[in-house]
Amino acid sequence: MDPELEAFIPLFPRADLTDPVAERKNFAGLAAAVPAPDTTGMEVEDRAVPADADVPVRIYRPHEAQGAIVWLHGGGFVMGDVDTEHPWAARIAESSGAVVISVGYRLAPEHRFPAALDDAYAVLIWTAEHAAELGIDPGRIAVGGHSAGGGLAAAVALRARDEEGPSIRYQLLNQPGLDDRQETWSARHFTDTPWMNRDKVTASWGHYLGCTPATPYAAPARATDLSGLPPAYIATAELCPNRDEDITYALRLLQAGVSVELHQWSGTFHGSQAILSAEVSQRQIAELAAVLRRALAD
């Protein structure tokens, strides 16, 4: 493990998901402890996107932005909202120059699949329909997210392709959760890794799916056809149960003719970029923003 990250392991909480309500409070406390981002160079606005259940979003508008990303937070489908995602959404907006639309999708187990996907997809449609109001080019809309949010972003891309929905310029997938089956080497063997381990992944998928059989829109790794999807950036952490399913998904995208940039971050663990003092974390966050800036450019 990267020594700058390893030093924080005794302080890093060993969260589990047996009590979702309690873990949401703990997750919010962790997010509140992250140094506040600089938002002086952008407008920040809370809105509600009309849908079957209105979806809260927080919109970050840097000056002279031309493109946007529908951004989906992590938290194992169980935790997180626009407040916990604020430190990361604001940093991505400031560094990439893109409008970031952070989505407060409904959480499991109170709202199981497909509630979160329906919310994310509704926000994608709303973003495309309100491009002029947002000051963006409707041809420059990306989807992205971290962890469970990365899996949701991949599912949104699949659904948009299948339903001939809004055009998606790019997928920005950071350590995405893509496969409920947990059959890869990393999913089977990483039982004691920091923050995310096999038991926590199992609980996450259990809360999200309940008794519903997984489909590709729930677990994108189950999709048999990945052709015609938007270009993608996929980042993986070395000590993360999701690692191998993410690498496999990247290879399958490439084999389906989809352009992919894949970065395996050595010495890192799932979510370790939250340790902002570590040099590798700074590089991870900077790269996400740089990739998005490049993807939405002319």
DRENSE-972601 format. One record per residue (C-alpha): x, y negated, z. Coordinates in steps of 0.2 Angstrom, whole numbers, padded with zeros to 4 digits, always signed. Example, Ala and Ser with C-alpha at 12.3 -4.5 7.8 and 13.67 -1.06 7.14 Angstrom:
+0062+0022+0039;+0068+0005+0036;
This chain:
+0000+0000+0000;+0005-0018-0003;+0014-0023+0013;+0005-0040+0014;-0012-0030+0013;-0006-0017+0025;-0003-0029+0039;-0022-0033+0039;-0028-0015+0041;-0029-0016+0060;-0040-0031+0058;-0051-0025+0044;-0068-0019+0049;-0072+0000+0046;-0090-0004+0041;-0102+0010+0037;-0120+0009+0030;-0130+0019+0043;-0138+0003+0049;-0140-0008+0034;-0147-0023+0044;-0133-0023+0056;-0120-0021+0042;-0128-0036+0033;-0124-0047+0048;-0106-0041+0049;-0104-0044+0030;-0111-0061+0032;-0098-0064+0046;-0084-0058+0035;-0089-0070+0021;-0090-0085+0033;-0073-0082+0039;-0066-0084+0021;-0058-0101+0018;-0071-0112+0010;-0068-0115-0009;-0066-0133-0017;-0083-0137-0026;-0079-0156-0028;-0077-0153-0047;-0094-0145-0050;-0112-0146-0047;-0119-0133-0035;-0138-0130-0036;-0150-0117-0028;-0164-0111-0039;-0177-0097-0040;-0179-0088-0057;-0197-0083-0060;-0199-0064-0061;-0211-0051-0053;-0202-0056-0037;-0193-0073-0039;-0175-0071-0039;-0164-0083-0029;-0149-0090-0039;-0135-0102-0035;-0128-0111-0050;-0111-0118-0051;-0108-0130-0065;-0090-0136-0068;-0089-0152-0079;-0089-0149-0098;-0093-0130-0096;-0098-0122-0112;-0101-0104-0107;-0108-0095-0092;-0108-0079-0082;-0122-0070-0073;-0112-0065-0058;-0118-0050-0047;-0111-0049-0029;-0104-0033-0021;-0111-0025-0005;-0115-0007-0009;-0132-0012-0015;-0137-0015+0003;-0127-0031+0008;-0124-0048+0002;-0133-0063-0006;-0128-0080-0014;-0121-0086+0003;-0109-0071+0006;-0104-0073-0013;-0101-0092-0012;-0082-0091-0009;-0079-0080-0024;-0092-0087-0036;-0086-0105-0033;-0068-0100-0036;-0072-0091-0052;-0082-0106-0058;-0068-0118-0053;-0054-0108-0061;-0063-0102-0077;-0072-0118-0081;-0088-0107-0084;-0105-0110-0077;-0107-0096-0064;-0125-0090-0060;-0124-0080-0044;-0138-0069-0042;-0147-0065-0025;-0154-0048-0031;-0166-0038-0020;-0157-0025-0008;-0159-0007-0004;-0165+0003+0005;-0180-0009+0006;-0180-0012-0013;-0172+0003-0021;-0168+0006-0040;-0173-0002-0051;-0177-0018-0041;-0159-0025-0042;-0157-0021-0060;-0174-0029-0064;-0168-0045-0055;-0151-0046-0064;-0159-0043-0081;-0173-0056-0077;-0159-0069-0073;-0149-0064-0089;-0165-0068-0099;-0168-0084-0090;-0150-0090-0093;-0152-0087-0112;-0169-0096-0112;-0162-0110-0102;-0145-0112-0111;-0149-0130-0116;-0154-0135-0099;-0139-0127-0092;-0128-0136-0105;-0121-0120-0112;-0120-0111-0128;-0132-0096-0128;-0119-0086-0138;-0107-0088-0123;-0115-0078-0109;-0106-0065-0100;-0111-0053-0086;-0100-0048-0072;-0098-0043-0054;-0088-0034-0040;-0091-0017-0034;-0110-0013-0034;-0112-0029-0043;-0100-0023-0056;-0110-0008-0059;-0126-0018-0060;-0117-0029-0073;-0113-0014-0083;-0131-0008-0082;-0137-0025-0088;-0126-0023-0103;-0133-0006-0107;-0151-0012-0105;-0148-0028-0116;-0141-0017-0130;-0155-0004-0129;-0169-0017-0127;-0161-0029-0140;-0161-0042-0126;-0150-0057-0125;-0133-0057-0133;-0119-0054-0120;-0102-0060-0125;-0092-0051-0112;-0092-0039-0096;-0081-0044-0082;-0081-0028-0070;-0071-0029-0054;-0070-0012-0046;-0087-0007-0051;-0098+0007-0044;-0103+0017-0059;-0106+0035-0055;-0117+0042-0041;-0110+0060-0044;-0093+0057-0035;-0084+0071-0044;-0068+0062-0049;-0051+0065-0040;-0052+0048-0031;-0070+0050-0026;-0067+0067-0018;-0050+0063-0010;-0052+0045-0003;-0061+0049+0013;-0051+0037+0024;-0047+0022+0014;-0049+0004+0020;-0067-0003+0018;-0073+0009+0005;-0072+0028+0007;-0082+0043+0001;-0094+0043+0015;-0098+0025+0013;-0100+0027-0006;-0112+0042-0003;-0123+0031+0009;-0123+0017-0003;-0130+0028-0018;-0142+0036-0005;-0149+0019+0000;-0150+0013-0018;-0158+0029-0026;-0167+0037-0012;-0175+0052-0020;-0175+0045-0038;-0164+0054-0050;-0150+0043-0057;-0151+0037-0075;-0138+0027-0085;-0147+0011-0079;-0143+0016-0061;-0126+0024-0064;-0119+0018-0080;-0106+0032-0081;-0120+0044-0085;-0123+0035-0101;-0119+0046-0116;-0118+0032-0129;-0107+0017-0125;-0106+0011-0143;-0112-0007-0147;-0108-0014-0129;-0099-0030-0126;-0080-0031-0124;-0075-0028-0106;-0062-0031-0093;-0061-0018-0080;-0051-0020-0064;-0047-0005-0052;-0039-0004-0035;-0027+0010-0032;-0034+0016-0015;-0052+0015-0020;-0065+0029-0022;-0071+0020-0038;-0054+0020-0046;-0055+0036-0057;-0073+0033-0063;-0069+0015-0068;-0053+0021-0078;-0064+0035-0086;-0077+0022-0091;-0064+0011-0099;-0057+0025-0109;-0074+0030-0115;-0078+0012-0120;-0062+0012-0130;-0067+0028-0138;-0084+0021-0143;-0076+0007-0152;-0078-0006-0138;-0063-0018-0134;-0057-0016-0116;-0044-0024-0105;-0040-0012-0090;-0029-0017-0075;-0025-0005-0062;-0019-0015-0047;-0006-0005-0038;-0005-0005-0019;-0023-0012-0017;-0039-0006-0009;-0057-0009-0013;-0061-0027-0009;-0043-0031-0003;-0043-0047-0013;-0053-0055+0001;-0036-0056+0010;-0032-0072+0001;-0015-0074+0009;-0008-0059-0001;+0001-0063-0017;-0008-0049-0026;-0025-0055-0021;-0021-0072-0028;-0016-0064-0044;-0031-0053-0045;-0043-0068-0043;-0033-0079-0055;-0034-0065-0068;-0053-0063-0067;-0055-0082-0070;-0042-0082-0084;-0050-0067-0093;-0067-0075-0092;-0060-0092-0098;-0052-0083-0113;-0068-0073-0117;-0079-0088-0117;-0068-0099-0127;-0070-0102-0146;
